[in-house]
Amino acid sequence: MSADPKTTLPLSHSVIVQDHHGRPRLAEDANLPVLKPGTVMVKTIAVALNPSDNKMGTTFPTPGAIVGMDFSGVVVSIHAETTTDLAIGDRVCGGVHGSNPSDPTNGAFAEYVRARPELLFRVPDHLPMEQAATLGTGIMTNIMALWHPSALGLSATLETRAEKAFPVLVYGGSTATGTLAIQLLRLSGLEPIVACSPHNFDLVQSRGATSVIDYLHPDAPDEARSRTKGRLKHAYDCIVDATSISHCYKALGRTGGRYISLEMAPKELMTRRAVCASFVLAYEGFGENVALSKGYESQGDPEKLAFAVKHFRILQRYLDKGTLKTHPVRCLDSGLAGILEGLQILKLGSISGQKLVIQL
C-alpha cells in the first residue's frame, strides 16, 4: 500500500534527544525520520518509559539521537514499496531502537516514529492506547529471551504447549518484562516461579505465577530450589545485579541449566560451569546491525527478524482476544516534557509494579 495522497507530514517535529552529555532534553525542530521501503510512519499518541532509556545515554552517549523505544499511535504514511496489511488510520503499537548511533533520527519519544509494520501490533478496540504503548519492547524481549535458541530456547511455546509442565524462574517478575514473561510461560503450559517483592505478589499471581518467593529474603534461592524439587533448569533475570545473579545461579538444580539476563552479567559473578549464561538484547529482533560497544554490538541477523515476526503474528491473536494483559500503568502529565519527569522518576527508582506512560 502507498501513502494516502491526502496525508501531509510536517518537515519537523518535537522530540526528546540526547544532549552532548547523553542526557535527555527537549528539541522542537528535529527533522522527521525518512520513510524507507518496508516501513510506515506513525503519529505518536502515547509512549512508555523503560530503564534502558536512561541507561543508553549513560553507557552509550549519542548526542542528538532521539531517545525512546515504546510507543502507540496511528499510521499516517506508508512507503510505496512497503507490503503490509496496515492502512492509513490504523491504531498500532510497537518498539524501535531509540538512542541509535546508526539511526539517530528515529526514536519513540517523538511526535512521529518510523517503524517496520511486521513488528507492530494492530491495537484492538478494547485496549486503551496508553496500555498498548507498554507492549513493544517487552514483547520483543520475551520472544528472544524465552524461545530463541541463543537464550533459554524453551521447547514449550504458544503453538506447542508443554506436554509436561516444568518450572522457569522469573526473577523480578513484577517488572513490565516480567509480568509479560509470566503470562507467556503459562500460555505455553509451563510453571513460572516468580521472585519479587511481597507487595507485588498479588500482581504476579494475577498474571499467572504458580509460586511466589520474596526475593529480599536471604533464603530465597534455597526456597526456589525446594519448591522446584531441585529440577530447575531455566532462570530468567529481569533485574541483573549481584543479588539477582547469585539467586538465579543458586536456584538452578545440581546439573545446571540456562541463565538469561536483560543485560550483560559480570563474568566474576558467573560461578557455575554447569550454567550456560547469556543475555538478550531486544534490538537484535529488528534484524539490523546494533552499533553499540562493550559487548553489546552485533551484526544484523535476518533469522532473528523472521523469528520475531513469526511470534508477533501469533501474539496478535492473543492480544485481539484480550488474553494478554498489559502491565499496570501510571500516566504522567501529557506532553514530551512529561517524559523528562518520568525518566527522572525511573532514575530515582521510585516506582514498582507500574509502567510510566505519557500521552502526547
Contacts in CASP RR format, 6 or more apart in sequence:
PFRMAT RR
TARGET T0000
AUTHOR 0000-0000-0000
METHOD contacts of the structure
MODEL  1
MSADPKTTLPLSHSVIVQDHHGRPRLAEDANLPVLKPGTVMVKTIAVALN
PSDNKMGTTFPTPGAIVGMDFSGVVVSIHAETTTDLAIGDRVCGGVHGSN
PSDPTNGAFAEYVRARPELLFRVPDHLPMEQAATLGTGIMTNIMALWHPS
ALGLSATLETRAEKAFPVLVYGGSTATGTLAIQLLRLSGLEPIVACSPHN
FDLVQSRGATSVIDYLHPDAPDEARSRTKGRLKHAYDCIVDATSISHCYK
ALGRTGGRYISLEMAPKELMTRRAVCASFVLAYEGFGENVALSKGYESQG
DPEKLAFAVKHFRILQRYLDKGTLKTHPVRCLDSGLAGILEGLQILKLGS
ISGQKLVIQL
1 78 0 8 1.000
1 82 0 8 1.000
1 83 0 8 1.000
1 84 0 8 1.000
1 86 0 8 1.000
1 87 0 8 1.000
2 78 0 8 1.000
2 79 0 8 1.000
2 80 0 8 1.000
3 35 0 8 1.000
3 77 0 8 1.000
3 78 0 8 1.000
3 79 0 8 1.000
3 80 0 8 1.000
3 88 0 8 1.000
4 76 0 8 1.000
4 77 0 8 1.000
4 78 0 8 1.000
4 88 0 8 1.000
7 76 0 8 1.000
7 77 0 8 1.000
7 88 0 8 1.000
9 32 0 8 1.000
9 41 0 8 1.000
9 76 0 8 1.000
9 77 0 8 1.000
9 112 0 8 1.000
10 32 0 8 1.000
10 112 0 8 1.000
11 31 0 8 1.000
11 32 0 8 1.000
12 28 0 8 1.000
12 29 0 8 1.000
12 30 0 8 1.000
12 31 0 8 1.000
12 32 0 8 1.000
13 30 0 8 1.000
13 32 0 8 1.000
13 110 0 8 1.000
13 111 0 8 1.000
13 112 0 8 1.000
14 26 0 8 1.000
14 27 0 8 1.000
14 28 0 8 1.000
14 29 0 8 1.000
14 30 0 8 1.000
14 110 0 8 1.000
14 111 0 8 1.000
14 336 0 8 1.000
15 26 0 8 1.000
15 27 0 8 1.000
15 30 0 8 1.000
15 66 0 8 1.000
15 107 0 8 1.000
15 109 0 8 1.000
15 110 0 8 1.000
15 111 0 8 1.000
15 336 0 8 1.000
16 24 0 8 1.000
16 25 0 8 1.000
16 26 0 8 1.000
16 27 0 8 1.000
16 66 0 8 1.000
16 67 0 8 1.000
16 68 0 8 1.000
16 109 0 8 1.000
16 110 0 8 1.000
16 336 0 8 1.000
16 339 0 8 1.000
16 340 0 8 1.000
17 24 0 8 1.000
17 25 0 8 1.000
17 27 0 8 1.000
17 30 0 8 1.000
17 63 0 8 1.000
17 64 0 8 1.000
17 65 0 8 1.000
17 66 0 8 1.000
17 67 0 8 1.000
18 24 0 8 1.000
18 25 0 8 1.000
18 56 0 8 1.000
18 57 0 8 1.000
18 61 0 8 1.000
18 62 0 8 1.000
18 63 0 8 1.000
18 64 0 8 1.000
18 65 0 8 1.000
18 67 0 8 1.000
18 99 0 8 1.000
19 25 0 8 1.000
19 63 0 8 1.000
19 64 0 8 1.000
20 63 0 8 1.000
21 61 0 8 1.000
21 63 0 8 1.000
22 57 0 8 1.000
22 58 0 8 1.000
22 61 0 8 1.000
22 62 0 8 1.000
22 63 0 8 1.000
23 57 0 8 1.000
24 53 0 8 1.000
24 54 0 8 1.000
24 57 0 8 1.000
24 67 0 8 1.000
24 109 0 8 1.000
24 339 0 8 1.000
24 340 0 8 1.000
24 343 0 8 1.000
25 340 0 8 1.000
26 336 0 8 1.000
26 337 0 8 1.000
26 340 0 8 1.000
27 64 0 8 1.000
30 66 0 8 1.000
30 105 0 8 1.000
30 110 0 8 1.000
31 105 0 8 1.000
32 41 0 8 1.000
32 105 0 8 1.000
32 112 0 8 1.000
33 41 0 8 1.000
33 103 0 8 1.000
33 105 0 8 1.000
33 106 0 8 1.000
33 107 0 8 1.000
33 112 0 8 1.000
33 113 0 8 1.000
33 114 0 8 1.000
34 105 0 8 1.000
34 114 0 8 1.000
35 41 0 8 1.000
35 77 0 8 1.000
35 79 0 8 1.000
35 114 0 8 1.000
36 79 0 8 1.000
36 114 0 8 1.000
37 79 0 8 1.000
37 80 0 8 1.000
37 81 0 8 1.000
37 82 0 8 1.000
38 79 0 8 1.000
38 81 0 8 1.000
38 82 0 8 1.000
38 83 0 8 1.000
38 84 0 8 1.000
38 116 0 8 1.000
38 117 0 8 1.000
39 79 0 8 1.000
39 82 0 8 1.000
39 114 0 8 1.000
39 115 0 8 1.000
39 116 0 8 1.000
39 117 0 8 1.000
40 75 0 8 1.000
40 77 0 8 1.000
40 78 0 8 1.000
40 79 0 8 1.000
40 82 0 8 1.000
40 84 0 8 1.000
40 86 0 8 1.000
40 114 0 8 1.000
40 115 0 8 1.000
40 117 0 8 1.000
40 120 0 8 1.000
41 75 0 8 1.000
41 76 0 8 1.000
41 77 0 8 1.000
41 78 0 8 1.000
41 112 0 8 1.000
41 113 0 8 1.000
41 114 0 8 1.000
42 71 0 8 1.000
42 73 0 8 1.000
42 74 0 8 1.000
42 75 0 8 1.000
42 76 0 8 1.000
42 92 0 8 1.000
42 112 0 8 1.000
42 113 0 8 1.000
42 114 0 8 1.000
42 115 0 8 1.000
42 120 0 8 1.000
43 73 0 8 1.000
43 74 0 8 1.000
43 76 0 8 1.000
43 111 0 8 1.000
43 112 0 8 1.000
44 71 0 8 1.000
44 72 0 8 1.000
44 73 0 8 1.000
44 108 0 8 1.000
44 110 0 8 1.000
44 111 0 8 1.000
44 112 0 8 1.000
44 113 0 8 1.000
44 360 0 8 1.000
45 71 0 8 1.000
45 72 0 8 1.000
45 73 0 8 1.000
45 74 0 8 1.000
45 129 0 8 1.000
45 133 0 8 1.000
45 359 0 8 1.000
45 360 0 8 1.000
46 71 0 8 1.000
46 72 0 8 1.000
46 73 0 8 1.000
46 129 0 8 1.000
46 130 0 8 1.000
46 132 0 8 1.000
46 133 0 8 1.000
46 357 0 8 1.000
46 358 0 8 1.000
46 359 0 8 1.000
46 360 0 8 1.000
47 68 0 8 1.000
47 70 0 8 1.000
47 71 0 8 1.000
47 72 0 8 1.000
47 108 0 8 1.000
47 109 0 8 1.000
47 133 0 8 1.000
47 339 0 8 1.000
47 357 0 8 1.000
47 358 0 8 1.000
47 360 0 8 1.000
48 70 0 8 1.000
48 71 0 8 1.000
48 133 0 8 1.000
48 134 0 8 1.000
48 176 0 8 1.000
48 329 0 8 1.000
48 355 0 8 1.000
48 356 0 8 1.000
48 357 0 8 1.000
49 68 0 8 1.000
49 70 0 8 1.000
49 339 0 8 1.000
49 342 0 8 1.000
49 343 0 8 1.000
49 346 0 8 1.000
49 355 0 8 1.000
49 356 0 8 1.000
49 357 0 8 1.000
49 358 0 8 1.000
50 68 0 8 1.000
50 69 0 8 1.000
50 70 0 8 1.000
50 137 0 8 1.000
50 176 0 8 1.000
50 346 0 8 1.000
51 346 0 8 1.000
52 69 0 8 1.000
53 67 0 8 1.000
53 68 0 8 1.000
53 69 0 8 1.000
53 99 0 8 1.000
53 109 0 8 1.000
53 343 0 8 1.000
53 346 0 8 1.000
54 343 0 8 1.000
54 346 0 8 1.000
54 347 0 8 1.000
55 263 0 8 1.000
56 62 0 8 1.000
56 67 0 8 1.000
56 98 0 8 1.000
56 99 0 8 1.000
57 67 0 8 1.000
57 99 0 8 1.000
59 294 0 8 1.000
60 99 0 8 1.000
60 101 0 8 1.000
60 292 0 8 1.000
60 293 0 8 1.000
60 294 0 8 1.000
60 296 0 8 1.000
62 99 0 8 1.000
62 100 0 8 1.000
62 101 0 8 1.000
62 104 0 8 1.000
64 104 0 8 1.000
65 98 0 8 1.000
65 99 0 8 1.000
65 100 0 8 1.000
65 101 0 8 1.000
65 104 0 8 1.000
66 98 0 8 1.000
66 99 0 8 1.000
66 104 0 8 1.000
66 105 0 8 1.000
66 106 0 8 1.000
66 107 0 8 1.000
66 108 0 8 1.000
66 109 0 8 1.000
66 110 0 8 1.000
67 98 0 8 1.000
67 99 0 8 1.000
67 107 0 8 1.000
67 108 0 8 1.000
67 109 0 8 1.000
67 339 0 8 1.000
68 96 0 8 1.000
68 98 0 8 1.000
68 99 0 8 1.000
68 107 0 8 1.000
68 108 0 8 1.000
68 109 0 8 1.000
69 95 0 8 1.000
69 96 0 8 1.000
69 97 0 8 1.000
69 98 0 8 1.000
69 107 0 8 1.000
69 108 0 8 1.000
69 136 0 8 1.000
69 137 0 8 1.000
69 282 0 8 1.000
70 93 0 8 1.000
70 94 0 8 1.000
70 95 0 8 1.000
70 108 0 8 1.000
70 133 0 8 1.000
70 134 0 8 1.000
70 135 0 8 1.000
70 136 0 8 1.000
70 137 0 8 1.000
70 138 0 8 1.000
71 93 0 8 1.000
71 94 0 8 1.000
71 95 0 8 1.000
71 96 0 8 1.000
71 108 0 8 1.000
71 113 0 8 1.000
71 133 0 8 1.000
72 91 0 8 1.000
72 92 0 8 1.000
72 93 0 8 1.000
72 94 0 8 1.000
72 123 0 8 1.000
72 129 0 8 1.000
72 130 0 8 1.000
72 132 0 8 1.000
72 133 0 8 1.000
73 91 0 8 1.000
73 92 0 8 1.000
73 93 0 8 1.000
73 123 0 8 1.000
73 129 0 8 1.000
74 89 0 8 1.000
74 90 0 8 1.000
74 91 0 8 1.000
74 92 0 8 1.000
75 86 0 8 1.000
75 87 0 8 1.000
75 88 0 8 1.000
75 89 0 8 1.000
75 90 0 8 1.000
75 92 0 8 1.000
76 88 0 8 1.000
76 89 0 8 1.000
76 112 0 8 1.000
77 88 0 8 1.000
78 84 0 8 1.000
78 86 0 8 1.000
78 87 0 8 1.000
78 88 0 8 1.000
78 117 0 8 1.000
82 117 0 8 1.000
84 117 0 8 1.000
84 118 0 8 1.000
85 117 0 8 1.000
86 92 0 8 1.000
86 117 0 8 1.000
86 120 0 8 1.000
86 122 0 8 1.000
90 122 0 8 1.000
91 122 0 8 1.000
91 123 0 8 1.000
91 129 0 8 1.000
91 132 0 8 1.000
92 115 0 8 1.000
92 117 0 8 1.000
92 120 0 8 1.000
92 121 0 8 1.000
92 122 0 8 1.000
92 123 0 8 1.000
93 120 0 8 1.000
93 121 0 8 1.000
93 123 0 8 1.000
93 129 0 8 1.000
93 132 0 8 1.000
93 133 0 8 1.000
93 135 0 8 1.000
93 136 0 8 1.000
94 115 0 8 1.000
94 119 0 8 1.000
94 120 0 8 1.000
94 121 0 8 1.000
94 135 0 8 1.000
94 136 0 8 1.000
94 137 0 8 1.000
94 139 0 8 1.000
95 108 0 8 1.000
95 115 0 8 1.000
95 119 0 8 1.000
95 136 0 8 1.000
95 137 0 8 1.000
95 140 0 8 1.000
96 106 0 8 1.000
96 107 0 8 1.000
96 108 0 8 1.000
96 113 0 8 1.000
96 114 0 8 1.000
96 115 0 8 1.000
96 286 0 8 1.000
97 103 0 8 1.000
97 106 0 8 1.000
97 107 0 8 1.000
97 283 0 8 1.000
97 286 0 8 1.000
97 288 0 8 1.000
97 290 0 8 1.000
98 106 0 8 1.000
98 107 0 8 1.000
98 108 0 8 1.000
99 107 0 8 1.000
100 106 0 8 1.000
100 107 0 8 1.000
100 291 0 8 1.000
101 291 0 8 1.000
101 292 0 8 1.000
102 288 0 8 1.000
102 289 0 8 1.000
102 291 0 8 1.000
106 113 0 8 1.000
106 114 0 8 1.000
107 113 0 8 1.000
109 336 0 8 1.000
109 339 0 8 1.000
111 360 0 8 1.000
116 286 0 8 1.000
118 309 0 8 1.000
118 312 0 8 1.000
119 140 0 8 1.000
119 285 0 8 1.000
119 286 0 8 1.000
119 308 0 8 1.000
119 309 0 8 1.000
119 312 0 8 1.000
120 312 0 8 1.000
121 132 0 8 1.000
121 135 0 8 1.000
121 136 0 8 1.000
121 139 0 8 1.000
121 312 0 8 1.000
121 315 0 8 1.000
121 316 0 8 1.000
121 319 0 8 1.000
122 316 0 8 1.000
123 129 0 8 1.000
123 132 0 8 1.000
124 319 0 8 1.000
124 320 0 8 1.000
124 322 0 8 1.000
126 322 0 8 1.000
127 319 0 8 1.000
127 322 0 8 1.000
127 326 0 8 1.000
129 359 0 8 1.000
130 329 0 8 1.000
130 331 0 8 1.000
130 357 0 8 1.000
130 359 0 8 1.000
131 326 0 8 1.000
131 329 0 8 1.000
131 357 0 8 1.000
132 326 0 8 1.000
133 357 0 8 1.000
134 176 0 8 1.000
134 326 0 8 1.000
134 327 0 8 1.000
134 329 0 8 1.000
134 355 0 8 1.000
134 357 0 8 1.000
135 180 0 8 1.000
135 319 0 8 1.000
135 326 0 8 1.000
137 282 0 8 1.000
138 176 0 8 1.000
138 177 0 8 1.000
138 180 0 8 1.000
138 282 0 8 1.000
139 180 0 8 1.000
139 312 0 8 1.000
139 315 0 8 1.000
140 282 0 8 1.000
140 285 0 8 1.000
140 308 0 8 1.000
141 177 0 8 1.000
141 262 0 8 1.000
141 280 0 8 1.000
141 282 0 8 1.000
142 177 0 8 1.000
142 178 0 8 1.000
142 180 0 8 1.000
142 181 0 8 1.000
142 184 0 8 1.000
143 285 0 8 1.000
143 307 0 8 1.000
143 308 0 8 1.000
143 311 0 8 1.000
143 312 0 8 1.000
143 315 0 8 1.000
144 150 0 8 1.000
144 151 0 8 1.000
144 280 0 8 1.000
144 281 0 8 1.000
144 282 0 8 1.000
144 284 0 8 1.000
144 285 0 8 1.000
144 304 0 8 1.000
144 307 0 8 1.000
144 308 0 8 1.000
145 151 0 8 1.000
145 152 0 8 1.000
145 181 0 8 1.000
145 236 0 8 1.000
145 260 0 8 1.000
145 262 0 8 1.000
145 280 0 8 1.000
146 152 0 8 1.000
146 153 0 8 1.000
146 154 0 8 1.000
146 181 0 8 1.000
146 184 0 8 1.000
146 185 0 8 1.000
146 188 0 8 1.000
146 236 0 8 1.000
147 153 0 8 1.000
147 154 0 8 1.000
147 157 0 8 1.000
147 307 0 8 1.000
147 311 0 8 1.000
148 280 0 8 1.000
148 304 0 8 1.000
148 307 0 8 1.000
150 278 0 8 1.000
151 258 0 8 1.000
151 260 0 8 1.000
151 278 0 8 1.000
151 280 0 8 1.000
152 168 0 8 1.000
152 234 0 8 1.000
152 236 0 8 1.000
152 258 0 8 1.000
152 260 0 8 1.000
153 258 0 8 1.000
154 168 0 8 1.000
154 188 0 8 1.000
154 190 0 8 1.000
154 234 0 8 1.000
155 162 0 8 1.000
156 162 0 8 1.000
156 166 0 8 1.000
156 188 0 8 1.000
156 189 0 8 1.000
156 190 0 8 1.000
157 188 0 8 1.000
158 184 0 8 1.000
158 187 0 8 1.000
158 188 0 8 1.000
158 311 0 8 1.000
158 314 0 8 1.000
158 315 0 8 1.000
158 318 0 8 1.000
159 314 0 8 1.000
161 187 0 8 1.000
161 188 0 8 1.000
161 189 0 8 1.000
162 188 0 8 1.000
162 189 0 8 1.000
162 190 0 8 1.000
165 189 0 8 1.000
165 190 0 8 1.000
165 191 0 8 1.000
166 190 0 8 1.000
166 191 0 8 1.000
166 231 0 8 1.000
166 233 0 8 1.000
166 234 0 8 1.000
167 190 0 8 1.000
167 191 0 8 1.000
167 192 0 8 1.000
167 193 0 8 1.000
167 210 0 8 1.000
167 211 0 8 1.000
167 227 0 8 1.000
167 228 0 8 1.000
167 231 0 8 1.000
167 232 0 8 1.000
167 234 0 8 1.000
168 185 0 8 1.000
168 190 0 8 1.000
168 191 0 8 1.000
168 192 0 8 1.000
168 193 0 8 1.000
168 232 0 8 1.000
168 234 0 8 1.000
168 235 0 8 1.000
168 236 0 8 1.000
169 193 0 8 1.000
169 194 0 8 1.000
169 195 0 8 1.000
169 224 0 8 1.000
169 228 0 8 1.000
169 232 0 8 1.000
169 234 0 8 1.000
169 235 0 8 1.000
169 236 0 8 1.000
169 248 0 8 1.000
169 251 0 8 1.000
169 252 0 8 1.000
170 178 0 8 1.000
170 181 0 8 1.000
170 182 0 8 1.000
170 185 0 8 1.000
170 192 0 8 1.000
170 193 0 8 1.000
170 194 0 8 1.000
170 195 0 8 1.000
170 209 0 8 1.000
170 236 0 8 1.000
170 238 0 8 1.000
171 195 0 8 1.000
171 215 0 8 1.000
171 235 0 8 1.000
171 236 0 8 1.000
171 237 0 8 1.000
171 238 0 8 1.000
171 239 0 8 1.000
171 244 0 8 1.000
171 247 0 8 1.000
171 248 0 8 1.000
172 178 0 8 1.000
172 194 0 8 1.000
172 195 0 8 1.000
172 196 0 8 1.000
172 215 0 8 1.000
172 237 0 8 1.000
172 238 0 8 1.000
172 239 0 8 1.000
172 244 0 8 1.000
173 179 0 8 1.000
173 181 0 8 1.000
173 182 0 8 1.000
173 194 0 8 1.000
173 195 0 8 1.000
173 196 0 8 1.000
173 200 0 8 1.000
173 204 0 8 1.000
173 209 0 8 1.000
173 238 0 8 1.000
174 194 0 8 1.000
174 196 0 8 1.000
174 197 0 8 1.000
174 200 0 8 1.000
174 203 0 8 1.000
174 204 0 8 1.000
174 352 0 8 1.000
174 353 0 8 1.000
175 238 0 8 1.000
175 239 0 8 1.000
175 353 0 8 1.000
176 327 0 8 1.000
176 353 0 8 1.000
176 355 0 8 1.000
177 238 0 8 1.000
177 262 0 8 1.000
178 204 0 8 1.000
178 236 0 8 1.000
178 238 0 8 1.000
179 203 0 8 1.000
179 204 0 8 1.000
179 207 0 8 1.000
179 325 0 8 1.000
179 327 0 8 1.000
180 324 0 8 1.000
180 327 0 8 1.000
181 192 0 8 1.000
181 236 0 8 1.000
181 238 0 8 1.000
182 192 0 8 1.000
182 194 0 8 1.000
182 204 0 8 1.000
182 207 0 8 1.000
182 208 0 8 1.000
182 209 0 8 1.000
183 207 0 8 1.000
183 208 0 8 1.000
183 324 0 8 1.000
183 325 0 8 1.000
185 191 0 8 1.000
185 192 0 8 1.000
186 192 0 8 1.000
186 207 0 8 1.000
186 208 0 8 1.000
186 210 0 8 1.000
187 318 0 8 1.000
187 323 0 8 1.000
191 210 0 8 1.000
191 211 0 8 1.000
192 208 0 8 1.000
192 209 0 8 1.000
192 210 0 8 1.000
193 209 0 8 1.000
193 210 0 8 1.000
193 211 0 8 1.000
193 213 0 8 1.000
193 224 0 8 1.000
193 227 0 8 1.000
193 228 0 8 1.000
193 232 0 8 1.000
194 204 0 8 1.000
194 209 0 8 1.000
194 211 0 8 1.000
194 212 0 8 1.000
194 213 0 8 1.000
195 212 0 8 1.000
195 213 0 8 1.000
195 214 0 8 1.000
195 215 0 8 1.000
195 220 0 8 1.000
195 224 0 8 1.000
195 247 0 8 1.000
196 204 0 8 1.000
196 212 0 8 1.000
196 213 0 8 1.000
196 214 0 8 1.000
196 215 0 8 1.000
197 214 0 8 1.000
197 215 0 8 1.000
197 216 0 8 1.000
197 352 0 8 1.000
198 214 0 8 1.000
198 216 0 8 1.000
199 352 0 8 1.000
200 352 0 8 1.000
200 353 0 8 1.000
201 212 0 8 1.000
203 328 0 8 1.000
203 353 0 8 1.000
204 212 0 8 1.000
205 212 0 8 1.000
206 325 0 8 1.000
207 325 0 8 1.000
211 227 0 8 1.000
213 220 0 8 1.000
213 223 0 8 1.000
213 224 0 8 1.000
213 227 0 8 1.000
214 220 0 8 1.000
215 243 0 8 1.000
215 244 0 8 1.000
215 247 0 8 1.000
217 223 0 8 1.000
220 247 0 8 1.000
220 251 0 8 1.000
221 246 0 8 1.000
221 247 0 8 1.000
221 250 0 8 1.000
221 251 0 8 1.000
222 250 0 8 1.000
224 232 0 8 1.000
224 247 0 8 1.000
224 250 0 8 1.000
224 251 0 8 1.000
225 232 0 8 1.000
225 250 0 8 1.000
225 251 0 8 1.000
225 253 0 8 1.000
228 251 0 8 1.000
228 253 0 8 1.000
230 253 0 8 1.000
230 254 0 8 1.000
231 253 0 8 1.000
232 251 0 8 1.000
232 252 0 8 1.000
232 253 0 8 1.000
233 252 0 8 1.000
233 253 0 8 1.000
233 255 0 8 1.000
233 256 0 8 1.000
233 257 0 8 1.000
233 258 0 8 1.000
234 257 0 8 1.000
234 258 0 8 1.000
234 260 0 8 1.000
235 248 0 8 1.000
235 249 0 8 1.000
235 251 0 8 1.000
235 252 0 8 1.000
235 257 0 8 1.000
235 258 0 8 1.000
235 259 0 8 1.000
235 260 0 8 1.000
236 260 0 8 1.000
237 244 0 8 1.000
237 245 0 8 1.000
237 248 0 8 1.000
237 259 0 8 1.000
237 260 0 8 1.000
237 261 0 8 1.000
237 262 0 8 1.000
237 265 0 8 1.000
238 262 0 8 1.000
240 261 0 8 1.000
240 262 0 8 1.000
240 263 0 8 1.000
240 265 0 8 1.000
240 279 0 8 1.000
242 269 0 8 1.000
244 261 0 8 1.000
245 259 0 8 1.000
245 261 0 8 1.000
245 265 0 8 1.000
245 266 0 8 1.000
245 269 0 8 1.000
245 270 0 8 1.000
246 269 0 8 1.000
246 271 0 8 1.000
248 259 0 8 1.000
249 259 0 8 1.000
249 269 0 8 1.000
249 270 0 8 1.000
249 271 0 8 1.000
249 272 0 8 1.000
249 275 0 8 1.000
252 259 0 8 1.000
252 272 0 8 1.000
252 275 0 8 1.000
255 274 0 8 1.000
256 272 0 8 1.000
256 274 0 8 1.000
256 275 0 8 1.000
257 274 0 8 1.000
257 275 0 8 1.000
257 276 0 8 1.000
258 275 0 8 1.000
258 276 0 8 1.000
258 277 0 8 1.000
258 278 0 8 1.000
259 265 0 8 1.000
259 270 0 8 1.000
259 275 0 8 1.000
259 276 0 8 1.000
259 277 0 8 1.000
259 278 0 8 1.000
260 277 0 8 1.000
260 278 0 8 1.000
260 279 0 8 1.000
260 280 0 8 1.000
261 277 0 8 1.000
261 278 0 8 1.000
261 279 0 8 1.000
261 280 0 8 1.000
262 279 0 8 1.000
262 280 0 8 1.000
263 279 0 8 1.000
264 279 0 8 1.000
264 294 0 8 1.000
264 295 0 8 1.000
264 296 0 8 1.000
265 277 0 8 1.000
265 279 0 8 1.000
270 277 0 8 1.000
281 290 0 8 1.000
281 296 0 8 1.000
281 298 0 8 1.000
283 290 0 8 1.000
284 290 0 8 1.000
284 298 0 8 1.000
284 300 0 8 1.000
284 301 0 8 1.000
284 304 0 8 1.000
285 301 0 8 1.000
285 304 0 8 1.000
285 305 0 8 1.000
285 307 0 8 1.000
285 308 0 8 1.000
286 305 0 8 1.000
286 308 0 8 1.000
287 300 0 8 1.000
287 301 0 8 1.000
287 302 0 8 1.000
287 304 0 8 1.000
287 305 0 8 1.000
287 308 0 8 1.000
288 300 0 8 1.000
289 297 0 8 1.000
289 298 0 8 1.000
289 299 0 8 1.000
289 300 0 8 1.000
290 296 0 8 1.000
290 297 0 8 1.000
290 298 0 8 1.000
290 300 0 8 1.000
291 297 0 8 1.000
315 324 0 8 1.000
318 324 0 8 1.000
326 355 0 8 1.000
327 353 0 8 1.000
327 354 0 8 1.000
327 355 0 8 1.000
328 353 0 8 1.000
328 354 0 8 1.000
328 355 0 8 1.000
329 354 0 8 1.000
329 355 0 8 1.000
329 356 0 8 1.000
329 357 0 8 1.000
330 351 0 8 1.000
330 354 0 8 1.000
330 355 0 8 1.000
330 356 0 8 1.000
330 357 0 8 1.000
331 357 0 8 1.000
331 358 0 8 1.000
331 359 0 8 1.000
332 338 0 8 1.000
332 341 0 8 1.000
332 342 0 8 1.000
332 356 0 8 1.000
332 357 0 8 1.000
332 358 0 8 1.000
333 341 0 8 1.000
333 358 0 8 1.000
334 358 0 8 1.000
334 359 0 8 1.000
334 360 0 8 1.000
335 358 0 8 1.000
335 359 0 8 1.000
335 360 0 8 1.000
336 358 0 8 1.000
336 360 0 8 1.000
338 358 0 8 1.000
339 358 0 8 1.000
342 356 0 8 1.000
342 358 0 8 1.000
345 351 0 8 1.000
345 356 0 8 1.000
346 356 0 8 1.000
END
